[in-house]
Amino acid sequence: MLELRAITAGYDRRTPVVRDVSLSVEPGEAVGLLGPSGCGKSTLARVAALLHRPDSGTVLLDGEPVHRWRHRAPRAHRTAFGVVFQQPRLSVDPRLRLTDLMAEPLRATGRRNEIPDRVAELATAVGLTPDLLTRRPHEVSDGQLQRACLARALVLRPRWLICDEITAMLDASTSAALVAAVEDYRAETGAGLLAVGHDHALLNRWCGRLVRWDDLGPAA
Ligand SMILES: Nc1ncnc2c1ncn2[C@@H]1O[C@H](COP(=O)(O)OP(=O)(O)OP(=O)(O)O)[C@@H](O)[C@H]1O
């Protein structure tokens, strides 16, 4: 279970953007977090993915409190999460070909021998044709780059997926393909999902449970 307990977080301790928020995701569960622009959803998503240390509150992974964040987190924690962000161009190294971008986590964890098979498997799963894999980010569309980012998030077979507005700015068919790829992965592995967004219809179709930002506070 992934549990966020009484999380307060932000970028200036005097004015936190997330205040006393609690939320949990069971293994295999898909939770959709809905809220208006700027309310703090992305900040909370980054806390959930152990990428942003909260000012106060506790994140528990399978009942164990997390004490270290970002690169200081133990490898088992870092690799437990696959994260996809809203703007793929901001989350990739522009010099990497898509194949290397997708393989990055395998290379970083010393699993180079798995790269060819895993990249081929994931390219199919996310709908990237072989000709696209040798291109660099500026040579592909936003949707194609987001598919590669999803593949990168799945490459280490995480137990938890954090998807932060991953279909914003994409057309309906690309959005549907990305959601389908996430759901195929979850069906195969039983991974839990926290999907953040403001598109009620999309999150309602995608997730088993919807949570509204305004209902997350201490009074909820
Ligand atoms: N790195 C940062 N430094 C300072 N303030 C930030 C930073 N990132 C976000 N903020 C501020 O924190 C608040 C919450 O931002 P956040 O991105 O978490 O909201 P959001 O609900 O995900 O918004 P959106 O739906 O528009 O992406 C906003 O007021 C934003 O300006």
PDBQT file of the ligand as one rigid body, heavy atoms in Angstrom, charges set to zero:
ROOT
HETATM    1  N1  LIG A 301       9.208  24.579  -8.469  1.00  0.00    +0.000 N 
HETATM    2  C1  LIG A 301       8.314  25.439  -7.953  1.00  0.00    +0.000 A 
HETATM    3  N2  LIG A 301       8.726  26.523  -7.240  1.00  0.00    +0.000 NA
HETATM    4  C2  LIG A 301       7.833  27.379  -6.702  1.00  0.00    +0.000 A 
HETATM    5  N3  LIG A 301       6.495  27.243  -6.815  1.00  0.00    +0.000 NA
HETATM    6  C3  LIG A 301       6.027  26.200  -7.515  1.00  0.00    +0.000 A 
HETATM    7  C4  LIG A 301       6.910  25.243  -8.119  1.00  0.00    +0.000 A 
HETATM    8  N4  LIG A 301       6.153  24.293  -8.743  1.00  0.00    +0.000 NA
HETATM    9  C5  LIG A 301       4.871  24.660  -8.534  1.00  0.00    +0.000 A 
HETATM   10  N5  LIG A 301       4.787  25.790  -7.806  1.00  0.00    +0.000 N 
HETATM   11  C6  LIG A 301       3.547  26.454  -7.347  1.00  0.00    +0.000 C 
HETATM   12  O1  LIG A 301       2.837  25.561  -6.514  1.00  0.00    +0.000 OA
HETATM   13  C7  LIG A 301       1.423  25.641  -6.753  1.00  0.00    +0.000 C 
HETATM   14  C8  LIG A 301       0.893  24.258  -7.075  1.00  0.00    +0.000 C 
HETATM   15  O2  LIG A 301       1.485  23.812  -8.269  1.00  0.00    +0.000 OA
HETATM   16  P1  LIG A 301       1.212  22.349  -8.861  1.00  0.00    +0.000 P 
HETATM   17  O3  LIG A 301       2.002  22.237 -10.137  1.00  0.00    +0.000 OA
HETATM   18  O4  LIG A 301       1.449  21.351  -7.796  1.00  0.00    +0.000 OA
HETATM   19  O5  LIG A 301      -0.356  22.419  -9.179  1.00  0.00    +0.000 OA
HETATM   20  P2  LIG A 301      -1.276  21.524 -10.112  1.00  0.00    +0.000 P 
HETATM   21  O6  LIG A 301      -2.540  21.338  -9.381  1.00  0.00    +0.000 OA
HETATM   22  O7  LIG A 301      -0.559  20.317 -10.545  1.00  0.00    +0.000 OA
HETATM   23  O8  LIG A 301      -1.499  22.489 -11.355  1.00  0.00    +0.000 OA
HETATM   24  P3  LIG A 301      -1.735  22.134 -12.924  1.00  0.00    +0.000 P 
HETATM   25  O9  LIG A 301      -3.012  21.333 -13.006  1.00  0.00    +0.000 OA
HETATM   26  O10 LIG A 301      -1.851  23.496 -13.547  1.00  0.00    +0.000 OA
HETATM   27  O11 LIG A 301      -0.525  21.377 -13.383  1.00  0.00    +0.000 OA
HETATM   28  C9  LIG A 301       1.236  26.649  -7.885  1.00  0.00    +0.000 C 
HETATM   29  O12 LIG A 301       0.849  27.884  -7.288  1.00  0.00    +0.000 OA
HETATM   30  C10 LIG A 301       2.604  26.755  -8.506  1.00  0.00    +0.000 C 
HETATM   31  O13 LIG A 301       2.815  28.043  -9.031  1.00  0.00    +0.000 OA
ENDROOT
TORSDOF 0
